[in-house]
Amino acid sequence: MLSRSTFSRNAPRALQGAAASSRRGMASAVTPGLQYDVSESAGVKVANREVAGPTGTLALVAKAGPRYQPFPGFADALEYFAFKTTLKRSALRITREVELLGGEVSSSHSRENIVLKAKFLANDLPYFAELLAEVASQTKFAAHELDEVVLKLLKYRQQALSANPEELAVDAAHALAFHRGLGETITPSLTVPFEKYLSAEALQEYAQQAYAKSNIALVGSGPNSADLSKWVGDFFKELPSTGSASQYSLKPSTASKYYGGEQRVSSKAGNAVVIAFPGSSAFGTSGYKPEASVLAALLGGESTIKWTPGFSLLSQATQGFSHVRASTKNHTYSDAGLFTVTLSGKADKVASASKTTVDFLKKAAAGEIASEDIKKATALAKFRALESAQTLETGLEASGSALVHGGKPYQISEIAQGIDSVTEAQVKDAAKNFLSSKASYAAVGDLFQLPYAEDLGLTV
């Protein structure tokens, strides 16, 4: 068993920045420690922000989500194989070592990326950098772990998805909007026979491309940048620059194209409607539109203050609809975005709330929303963007994805400035553009009561 002294080292930290003189100043003159320094080590792109403190976080972001998988279920399976048996360590040994060091490891995937993440005490950076490199290059993909662990977990995830009408509707909206690529389901549905595609050998070939140097980025929060660069250079130099071509290679990156349309899915699990439009792509891309974030905050649906409906249009409107949940989100990707309004609850109430949603969009497009509400929405959108940049789950993946796709990291000060510059006219134009474009409309549940897109006045 490895002791802490094997990995420990002296890691002095420099204090990062000074507090701004006011709350508003703090949002614009951001603490330097929240900005990412970008470099390259051993051919691997690295982004790091030095944050003074006793802990650190390191994430490996690989461009290998469902958008790029060759067959259904590969992204899920690769996520579940993270931190299983490698050529050097058993899964049990990895678990015990991580626990002895007081660290945390996890894996996840989005439509575009697979993310391997480690949280640790600052002195243990070398161990966790080595562990991430080992997972990326030396995972065994043992057949018994595939059969006894990975496949079972994937089936549980399928069942959870089929029982969640909101997730089903969001998946359907993506499929309508983008067809292939970003339209691939986040997890295969119960009707997809993913088992016939998955094998230990196939996953190993997929991993060789997924974790190739050209396809990954490392993002840190906390470590000293020079130290991180050193350990990445030591441990990641053995990764292949590119993967070898095979039938299990990553799908090539093709530009996303928006289509739109309507889909209705009968379900006894509950009722949900998703109304979607082409939205803003990720920060740092040509399709980035901060006004989409402001419009999302304006429509809203979920109050930011307990026991009150809040200022957002949908949160106030749904007060009159018992058992209805509403939320608005702009899903951002490397070359596209999807602006969604999700409504769930009793079928008749969801139908009424759907009509109200479109009516609010029409009011926004006509400039009939109070200036004060737009100012509130701008402030909320700015807060959410800044909080998102500080939140490890979002900031690390967003920055890693940007580097892999040739963009720049999620720089907090530039995002704040972009949202600050949004005008009422831009919000009005965004709503107008939504209504003039083809919608992606998905209804899941009691289809007898849930409306069609044309009932709401939407073009599909």
Secondary structure, 3 states (H helix, E strand, C coil): CCCHHHHCCCCCCCCCCCCCCCHHHHHHCCCHHHCCEEEEECCEEEEEECCCCCEEEEEEEECCCCCCCCCCCHHHHHHHHCCCCECCCCHHHHHHHHHHCCCEEEEEECCCCEEEEEEEEHHHHHHHHHHHHHHHHHECCCHHHHHHHHHHHHHHHHHHHHCCHHHHHHHHHHHHHHCCHHHCCCCCCCCCCHHHCCCHHHHHHHHHHHCCHHHEEEEEECCCHHHHHHHHHHHCCCCCCCCCCCCCCCCCCCCCCCCCEEEEEECCCCCEEEEEEECCCCCCCCCCCHHHHHHHHHHCCCCCCCCCCCCCHHHHHHHHCCCEEEEEEEEECCCCEEEEEEEEECHHHHHHHHHHHHHHHHHHHCCCCCHHHHHHHHHHHHHHHHHHHHCHHHHHHHHHHHHHCCCCCCCHHHHHHHHHCCCHHHHHHHHHHHHHCCCEEEEEECCCCCCCHHHHCCCC
